[in-house]
């Protein structure tokens, strides 16, 4: 009896711990406004300002991005030019596809496989693996990337970076859409 009680208590504690660790879902934001339509927001030119922080929260790099975005039907191109605080530059071109019901997939040269995302309300959650060059090596790093539309011009972005389930740091950015 004691053993069964311990096993039952252990299972209940495990289930409670897993439930407590469950993070937010994109559908939690379904009622939030303004409603985000990626095809509308990522259309035209945007400026972004960001930082990369390590796992302790220390800012490791600052950067700016100019994004030129366009859509043809359900397919979009986000052409990004990065300038980092150390003077280095980078280009990434996302090719997005709207799959219906707020679902998107995306590809870029430094993305391993296909990125998958979903919008609901003012939020977009995007998951992907990025081939990230670090000190002469390339690491495949997972991103859990969240975006929140604040108004028609401003969107905030916070992405958690991990490898083998170990938190490496975060990228935080603000997007500002230029007036048409």
C-alpha positions in Angstrom: 0.0 0.0 0.0 2.8 2.4 0.9 4.6 1.6 -2.4 1.4 2.3 -4.4 0.8 5.6 -2.5 4.4 6.6 -3.3 4.1 5.7 -6.9 0.7 7.5 -7.2 2.2 10.6 -5.4 5.2 10.5 -7.6 3.1 10.3 -10.8 0.9 13.2 -9.6 3.9 15.3 -8.7 5.5 14.6 -12.1 2.2 15.5 -13.9 1.9 18.7 -11.8 5.6 19.6 -12.6 5.0 19.1 -16.3 1.9 21.2 -16.2 3.6 23.9 -14.3 6.4 24.0 -16.8 4.1 24.2 -19.8 4.7 27.6 -21.4 2.3 29.8 -23.2 0.6 28.7 -26.4 0.0 31.1 -29.3 -3.7 30.5 -29.0 -3.5 32.2 -25.5 -3.4 35.5 -27.5 -6.3 34.8 -29.8 -8.4 37.7 -28.4 -5.5 40.2 -28.2 -5.6 43.2 -30.6 -4.5 44.5 -33.0 -4.8 41.3 -35.0 -1.5 40.4 -36.7 -1.5 39.5 -40.4 2.1 38.7 -41.3 1.3 39.4 -45.0 0.2 42.9 -44.1 2.8 43.8 -41.4 5.8 42.3 -43.3 5.1 44.3 -46.5 7.2 47.3 -47.3 10.4 48.4 -45.5 11.0 47.9 -41.7 13.8 48.8 -39.4 14.7 46.6 -36.5 16.8 47.2 -33.4 18.0 44.3 -31.3 20.3 42.7 -28.7 21.6 39.2 -28.1 22.0 38.4 -24.4 23.8 35.3 -23.1 22.2 32.9 -20.6 23.2 35.3 -17.7 21.4 38.2 -19.3 24.6 40.1 -20.4 24.3 41.9 -23.7 26.8 40.2 -26.0 25.9 41.9 -29.3 23.7 44.8 -30.5 22.5 45.0 -34.1 20.2 46.8 -36.5 18.3 45.3 -39.4 16.8 46.8 -42.5 14.1 44.5 -43.9 12.6 44.8 -47.4 9.4 42.7 -47.5 7.0 41.8 -50.3 4.3 39.3 -50.9 2.9 37.7 -54.1 -0.3 35.9 -53.2 0.5 33.5 -50.3 4.3 33.7 -50.7 6.5 36.4 -49.2 10.1 37.4 -49.2 11.8 39.1 -46.2 15.2 40.4 -47.3 17.1 41.3 -44.2 20.4 43.2 -43.9 22.0 43.0 -40.5 24.7 45.4 -39.1 26.3 44.3 -35.8 27.9 46.5 -33.1 31.3 45.0 -34.0 30.9 46.2 -37.6 30.2 42.8 -39.2 27.3 42.4 -41.5 25.0 39.6 -42.5 22.2 39.0 -45.0 19.3 36.6 -44.6 16.5 36.1 -47.0 13.4 34.4 -45.7 10.9 32.8 -48.1 7.6 32.5 -46.3 4.5 30.7 -47.3 1.0 31.2 -45.8 -0.6 27.8 -45.4 -4.0 29.1 -44.3 -5.6 29.5 -40.8 -2.7 31.7 -39.6 -0.1 29.0 -40.2 3.2 29.8 -42.0 6.3 28.0 -43.1 9.6 29.6 -43.9 13.0 28.8 -45.4 16.3 30.7 -45.4 19.8 29.6 -46.4 21.0 29.4 -42.8 17.8 27.7 -41.5 18.1 23.9 -41.2 14.9 22.4 -42.6 11.7 24.3 -42.5 10.6 26.9 -39.9 7.0 26.5 -38.7 4.8 29.3 -37.3 1.3 30.2 -36.2 -0.5 33.5 -35.6 -3.3 34.1 -33.2 -4.6 37.5 -32.2 -1.6 39.9 -32.0 1.0 37.1 -31.6 3.2 34.9 -33.8 5.1 31.9 -32.6 7.9 30.6 -34.9 10.1 27.6 -34.3 13.2 26.8 -36.3 16.8 25.6 -36.2 19.5 28.1 -37.3 23.0 27.2 -38.5 24.9 29.7 -36.4 28.6 30.4 -37.0 30.5 30.8 -33.7 34.3 31.0 -33.5 35.0 29.2 -36.8 32.4 26.4 -36.2 28.8 26.1 -37.1 26.3 25.2 -34.4 22.7 24.1 -35.0 20.7 26.1 -32.5 17.0 26.0 -31.9 14.9 29.1 -31.7 11.5 29.6 -30.0 10.6 32.9 -31.5 7.7 35.1 -30.3 6.4 38.3 -32.0 3.8 40.6 -30.6 2.1 43.4 -32.7 1.8 46.5 -30.5 0.2 48.8 -33.1 0.3 49.1 -36.9 3.9 50.2 -37.0 5.6 48.5 -34.0 6.2 44.8 -33.2 8.2 43.3 -30.4 10.2 40.1 -30.8 11.7 37.8 -28.2 13.4 34.6 -29.2 14.9 32.0 -26.8 17.9 30.1 -28.1 18.9 26.6 -27.0 21.0 23.6 -27.9 20.2 20.1 -26.7 17.5 21.7 -24.5 20.1 24.0 -22.7 19.2 27.7 -22.7 22.0 29.6 -24.5 20.5 33.1 -24.5 17.9 35.4 -26.0 17.4 37.8 -28.9 15.2 40.8 -28.3 14.2 43.1 -31.1 11.8 45.8 -31.9 10.5 46.2 -35.5 9.3 49.6 -36.8 7.5 49.7 -40.1 8.3 52.7 -42.2 5.4 54.8 -43.4 4.4 53.9 -47.0 
